[in-house]
Amino acid sequence: MSVRMTAPASDRPRVPVTVLCGFLGAGKTTLLKHLLGQAAGRRWAAVVNDVASINIDAQLVAQAGAQRVIELGNGCVCCSVRDELAETVAELCANPPPGAAPGETYGHILVETTGVAEPRAIARLFTRRNAFGRSLSDLARLSSLVTVIDARHFLEQHRKATAATVIAPPATQKPVYELLVEQAECADVLVLNKADTVAPAELDEVERILHGLNPRAEVWRVEQGRVEAGRLLGTVRFDAEATIRGARWIRVLDEVAGAGVRPPAAPRHEQNYGITSWVYQERRPFDAERFHTFLSEGLPPGLLRAKGFFWLRQQAADIGFLSVAGGQVKKDFVGTWAAELRERGVITEAEIPESAKSRWAEPHGDRRQELVFIGTGLDPAKLQDALAACLA
């Protein structure tokens, strides 16, 4: 694909881009078609991604009202065809629409991702700079990250996940509910679609969960993907810092670390939804067997989310990372503690990353337990005792 990048980015207006994420069957294509049907002669382009080799969604969108539709097939935009998405958006921004005068641009680009795409990875396509100091944001302005949620499917997966605790083996594919949760945690707008398929009380329950996961995002209840284009596309909501770090668990840990990020409005959420958060911190390692027993048998009822770092005596060099969505537990090892690397002579004191320095405490350096728990009816004292009992 040829991308003209000769003119300085400052000489052309940045084209707004709205990204539609959401699980399989949530209604992304229906929403996209509804938006494009409101184009009314405006020059809008659509990029449609599918993991299959035949992009059915692109065929459905082609006649919906976009001036140009580009298919990205046989892969996911946040992994295997990530560069292709960046090149496609850059090409749309750098070249005038068909029939337009030189220098004219598209009025908006709408990107529909696959059902398994992770919004955070897509957002980073716009924010990360290459070796030459350029980024996609020089040409395109990410206007909003939108996650479409099937109200009934989300509720069913939530209830299934909370009915029993399941611990996934390390380095395995994410459970469905965890992917649903992560798609909700990184978004500016959560389109709660198919609102007519659940009872009003159930819809309230889903909205309560979504607000607990991502207190920053707007939640819109809709049916059949009917969203007013001006309402969605007319406002820039994406913020490179706030959106990507909008998940409640990230904001709580940022506050604990003193990073200067304001925590979610806890009093409002406690009052309106009964959702609270609690952070466990300790500078002693867990015993692996005791910690596993806690995760399989001791998670508190009402737990919505748990995430963070852990340290095991049996794998003292390795950084443990825990992710709990309902009762679906995933723990992995994501690297080596900086303190371990310094002790081995792999890095010097001056080479310790800032992220490790900000949480450094002698004699263990950055080794730590740092876990945030989010849910309803949490008992901090009981959690404290249960986790203390896991210590080696």
C-alpha positions in Angstrom: 0.0 0.0 0.0 1.4 3.4 -1.0 1.1 6.2 1.6 2.0 9.7 0.6 3.7 11.4 3.5 5.6 14.1 1.8 3.7 17.2 3.0 4.2 18.1 6.7 1.4 16.9 8.9 0.8 20.5 10.0 -0.2 21.5 6.5 -3.4 19.3 6.5 -6.2 18.9 8.9 -6.2 15.8 11.0 -9.0 13.5 10.0 -11.2 12.3 13.0 -11.4 8.6 13.5 -13.9 6.7 15.6 -13.1 3.1 16.4 -15.9 0.6 17.1 -14.9 -2.4 19.3 -17.0 -5.1 20.9 -17.4 -8.9 21.1 -18.8 -11.0 18.3 -22.4 -10.4 17.7 -22.6 -7.3 19.9 -24.0 -5.2 17.0 -20.9 -3.3 15.7 -21.9 -3.7 12.0 -25.5 -2.7 12.7 -24.3 0.4 14.5 -21.8 1.2 11.7 -24.5 0.9 9.0 -26.8 3.0 11.0 -24.2 5.8 11.4 -23.2 5.6 7.7 -26.9 5.9 6.8 -26.7 9.4 8.3 -23.8 10.6 6.2 -26.1 12.7 4.0 -23.5 13.4 1.4 -20.6 13.9 3.8 -17.4 12.2 2.9 -17.0 9.4 5.4 -14.8 6.3 4.9 -15.2 2.9 6.7 -12.5 0.4 7.5 -13.9 -3.0 8.4 -11.7 -5.8 9.9 -12.6 -9.5 10.1 -10.6 -12.4 11.3 -12.0 -14.5 8.5 -10.5 -14.6 5.0 -13.9 -13.5 3.5 -15.0 -10.2 5.1 -18.8 -10.5 5.2 -19.2 -7.4 7.3 -17.4 -5.2 4.7 -19.9 -6.5 2.1 -22.8 -5.5 4.3 -21.3 -2.0 4.9 -20.4 -1.3 1.3 -23.7 0.1 0.4 -24.6 1.8 3.7 -23.4 5.3 2.8 -19.6 5.4 3.1 -17.8 7.0 0.2 -15.1 4.4 0.5 -15.0 1.0 2.3 -11.7 -0.8 2.9 -11.6 -4.4 4.0 -9.0 -5.8 6.3 -9.4 -9.5 6.4 -7.9 -12.7 7.7 -6.5 -11.2 11.0 -7.1 -8.9 13.9 -6.2 -5.2 13.9 -4.6 -5.3 17.3 -2.2 -8.1 16.4 -1.6 -9.7 13.0 -2.9 -6.8 10.8 -2.0 -3.9 13.1 0.4 -2.3 10.7 -2.0 -2.7 7.9 -4.7 -0.8 9.8 -2.2 2.0 10.5 -1.2 2.1 6.8 -4.8 2.1 5.7 -5.8 5.0 8.0 -2.7 7.0 7.0 -3.5 6.4 3.3 -7.1 7.7 3.8 -5.8 10.8 5.6 -3.0 11.5 3.1 -5.1 11.2 -0.1 -8.3 13.1 -1.1 -11.5 11.2 -1.4 -12.7 10.0 -4.8 -13.9 13.0 -6.8 -12.6 15.6 -4.3 -10.3 18.4 -5.0 -6.6 18.1 -4.1 -6.0 18.9 -0.4 -9.6 17.8 0.6 -9.9 15.1 3.3 -12.5 12.7 4.5 -14.8 14.2 7.1 -14.6 11.1 9.3 -13.2 7.6 9.3 -15.0 4.8 11.1 -13.1 1.6 12.0 -15.0 -1.5 12.9 -12.7 -4.0 14.6 -13.0 -7.8 15.0 -14.9 -9.2 17.9 -11.7 -10.2 19.7 -9.8 -6.9 19.3 -8.5 -5.2 22.4 -9.2 -1.4 22.3 -6.0 -0.5 24.3 -3.8 -2.0 21.6 -5.6 -0.1 18.9 -5.4 3.2 20.7 -1.6 2.8 21.0 -1.4 2.7 17.2 -2.4 6.4 17.3 -0.2 7.4 20.3 3.1 5.6 19.9 5.8 7.3 17.8 8.2 5.5 15.6 12.0 5.8 15.4 11.5 9.0 13.3 9.3 10.6 15.9 6.2 10.2 13.8 2.9 8.7 14.7 -0.5 8.0 13.2 -1.8 10.9 15.3 0.1 13.3 13.0 -2.4 12.5 10.3 -5.5 11.3 12.2 -7.2 12.3 15.4 -8.6 9.4 17.4 -12.0 10.9 18.3 -13.6 8.2 20.3 -13.0 4.6 21.3 -16.5 3.0 21.4 -17.2 -0.5 22.7 -20.5 -2.0 21.7 -22.0 -4.4 24.3 -24.7 -7.0 23.9 -26.7 -6.5 27.1 -28.0 -10.1 27.3 -24.7 -11.8 26.3 -22.7 -9.7 28.7 -25.1 -10.5 31.6 -25.1 -14.2 30.8 -21.3 -14.3 30.7 -21.1 -12.3 33.9 -23.4 -14.7 35.7 -21.5 -17.7 34.3 -18.2 -16.2 35.4 -19.3 -15.5 38.9 -21.1 -18.8 39.4 -17.9 -20.8 39.9 -14.2 -20.0 40.2 -12.1 -21.2 37.2 -8.3 -20.8 37.2 -6.9 -20.7 33.7 -3.4 -22.2 33.1 -0.7 -19.6 32.5 -0.2 -18.2 29.0 -3.6 -19.5 27.7 -6.1 -17.6 25.7 -8.2 -15.1 27.7 -11.6 -16.3 28.9 -14.5 -14.7 27.0 -15.7 -12.7 30.0 -12.3 -11.3 30.7 -12.1 -10.1 27.1 -15.6 -8.5 27.5 -14.4 -6.8 30.6 -11.2 -5.5 29.0 -13.1 -4.1 26.0 -15.4 -2.3 28.5 -12.5 -1.0 30.6 -10.8 0.9 27.7 -13.5 3.0 26.0 -14.9 6.5 25.9 -18.4 5.4 25.1 -20.0 2.1 26.0 -23.0 1.4 23.7 -25.2 -0.9 25.7 -26.9 -2.4 22.7 -30.0 -4.7 22.5 -31.4 -3.1 25.6 -34.8 -4.5 24.8 -33.6 -8.1 25.2 -33.3 -7.9 29.0 -35.6 -6.8 31.8 -35.2 -3.3 33.1 -33.7 -4.6 36.4 -31.2 -6.7 34.4 -30.2 -3.7 32.3 -29.6 -1.7 35.5 -27.4 -4.5 36.7 -25.3 -4.5 33.5 -24.9 -0.7 33.7 -23.9 -0.9 37.3 -21.1 -3.4 36.4 -19.9 -1.2 33.5 -19.8 1.9 35.6 -17.8 -0.1 38.2 -15.3 -1.3 35.6 -14.9 2.1 33.8 -16.3 5.1 35.7 -15.0 7.5 33.1 -17.0 6.2 30.1 -20.4 7.3 29.0 -23.0 4.5 28.9 -25.7 4.7 26.3 -28.7 2.3 26.3 -29.8 1.7 22.7 -31.7 -0.8 20.6 -30.7 -2.2 17.3 -27.6 0.0 17.2 -29.6 3.2 16.8 -27.2 6.0 17.7 -27.5 9.6 16.4 -24.4 10.2 14.3 -24.0 13.8 15.5 -24.1 12.7 19.2 -21.3 10.1 18.7 -19.1 11.6 16.0 -19.5 15.3 16.8 -17.5 15.3 20.0 -13.9 14.4 20.7 -13.8 12.2 23.8 -10.5 10.3 23.5 -7.7 11.3 25.8 -4.4 9.5 25.3 -3.9 9.3 29.1 -7.3 9.2 30.6 -8.9 6.7 28.1 -6.1 4.2 28.1 -5.9 4.4 31.9 -9.6 4.7 32.5 -10.1 1.2 34.0 -11.0 1.6 37.6 -8.3 -0.9 38.7 -5.6 1.2 36.9 -6.8 4.4 38.4 -6.8 3.0 41.9 -3.3 1.7 41.6 -2.2 5.0 40.1 -3.6 6.8 43.1 -1.8 4.3 45.5 1.5 4.9 43.6 1.0 8.7 43.9 1.1 9.1 40.1 -1.1 12.2 40.3 -4.1 10.5 38.6 -7.4 11.2 40.3 -9.2 8.1 41.4 -12.7 7.2 40.3 -15.5 9.1 42.1 -15.8 6.5 44.8 -18.6 8.2 46.9 -20.8 8.4 43.9 -20.3 4.8 42.9 -20.7 3.6 46.4 -23.9 5.5 46.7 -25.4 4.7 43.3 -24.0 1.2 42.6 -22.6 -0.1 45.9 -19.2 -0.7 44.2 -16.1 -0.2 46.3 -12.4 -0.9 45.8 -9.7 -2.0 48.1 -5.9 -2.4 47.6 -3.7 -5.0 49.2 0.0 -4.1 49.5 2.8 -6.2 51.1 6.5 -6.6 50.8 6.7 -10.3 51.7 6.2 -13.1 49.1 3.2 -15.4 48.9 3.5 -19.1 49.2 2.4 -20.4 45.8 0.1 -23.2 47.2 -1.6 -20.9 49.7 -2.2 -18.2 47.1 -3.6 -20.8 44.7 -6.0 -22.0 47.3 -7.1 -18.5 48.1 -7.8 -17.9 44.4 -9.7 -21.2 43.9 -11.6 -21.2 47.2 -11.4 -17.8 48.9 -12.5 -15.1 46.5 -15.2 -13.0 48.1 -18.8 -13.0 46.8 -19.6 -9.9 44.9 -16.1 -9.6 43.4 -16.3 -7.8 40.1 -12.6 -7.4 39.2 -9.2 -8.0 40.7 -5.9 -7.1 39.1 -2.4 -6.4 39.9 1.1 -7.7 40.7 2.1 -10.6 43.0 5.4 -12.1 44.2 5.8 -15.8 45.0 8.5 -17.4 47.2 8.8 -20.3 44.8 9.4 -18.0 41.8 11.0 -15.1 43.6 12.7 -13.7 40.4 9.5 -13.5 38.4 6.9 -10.7 38.3 3.5 -12.3 38.8 0.4 -10.6 37.2 -3.1 -11.5 38.3 -6.4 -10.8 36.4 -9.7 -11.8 37.9 -13.0 -11.1 36.1 -15.9 -12.4 38.2 -14.7 -15.9 39.1 -12.4 -16.3 36.1 -8.8 -16.2 37.3 -5.8 -15.8 35.1 -2.3 -15.5 36.5 0.9 -15.2 34.5 4.5 -14.2 34.9 5.3 -11.1 32.8 9.0 -10.4 33.4 11.7 -10.2 36.0 11.8 -7.9 39.0 14.2 -5.0 38.5 15.7 -5.8 41.9 16.5 -9.3 40.7 18.2 -7.9 37.6 20.2 -5.5 39.6 21.4 -8.2 42.1 22.4 -10.4 39.2 24.4 -7.5 37.6 22.2 -7.4 34.5 21.4 -3.8 35.1 23.0 -1.0 37.2 21.4 1.2 39.7 21.1 4.0 37.1 19.3 1.6 34.7 16.5 0.7 37.0 13.3 1.7 35.1 11.3 4.6 36.5 8.2 2.4 36.9 10.2 0.2 39.3 11.8 3.2 41.1 8.4 4.6 41.9 7.5 1.5 43.8 11.0 0.8 45.3 11.5 -0.1 48.9 14.5 -1.7 50.5 15.4 -4.4 51.1 13.2 -6.0 48.4 13.3 -3.2 45.7 10.3 -3.4 43.5 9.2 -6.9 44.6 5.8 -6.6 46.1 2.1 -7.6 46.4 0.0 -4.9 44.9 -3.5 -6.1 44.1 -6.7 -4.1 43.7 -10.1 -5.7 44.4 -13.4 -4.2 43.1 -16.9 -5.3 43.9 -20.0 -5.0 46.0 -20.1 -5.9 49.7 -16.3 -6.4 50.0 -15.0 -6.9 53.5 -11.5 -5.4 53.6 -10.7 -7.0 57.0 -11.6 -10.5 55.8 -9.6 -10.0 52.6 -6.7 -8.7 54.5 -6.7 -11.7 56.8 -7.1 -14.1 53.9 -4.2 -12.7 51.9 -2.0 -12.4 55.0 -2.5 -16.1 55.5 -1.0 -16.6 52.0 2.3 -15.0 52.9 5.3 -17.3 53.1 
